[in-house]
């Protein structure tokens, strides 16, 4: 089966483009550095607690099909890619049901070589992780049961988005917990001087909490470790009308 990829809204076949060769499967590396210590043999290694972005390329060429001329195919591709600013979704046939985000970093070069040669090399820079599509959908928490079981299939800790819809009213607080697969419980609180109708959105990957367009200071959960975690609403259920979780299961492969 020929390799295929999708950048933004378009698979290469949608744009009458083929991908030449068999691309490597690139994997993000841990960000760290070696530090020499005077008088000590061997270097110390400092882990910066993050993964680096991944640079990769795809060689493409025009496939003449249907009633479109080669020039029309090239113009369509250039026109679509010209407006793709910043990170775009990237999928490919090597990673079924997974999606990442990438930036095309050499559009000017692509524009020139496609018009002159009808082929080029696309250069991308992507985030370290691939996300399973099932983990990019919101799942609700039953407010009667006040509990949700979530199973992370990957070794990497998932960094979810957690949204709380809260009623308008006076000052209040609520607490919730996330219990790890090993039974360790972590308790978090949401304290609000005045509850407004905007949802509270906690993004564990960005390490931010917002109410509407305003940042607020709440503890950010570490996330869901590999295996079954338990989300539980402990207090404040009378002030909450809905809880939604996008688990964002992620891997490096």
Order of alpha helices (4+ residues) and beta strands (2+ residues): beta-beta-beta-beta-beta-beta-alpha-beta-beta-alpha-beta-beta-beta-beta-beta-beta-beta-beta-beta-beta-beta-beta-beta
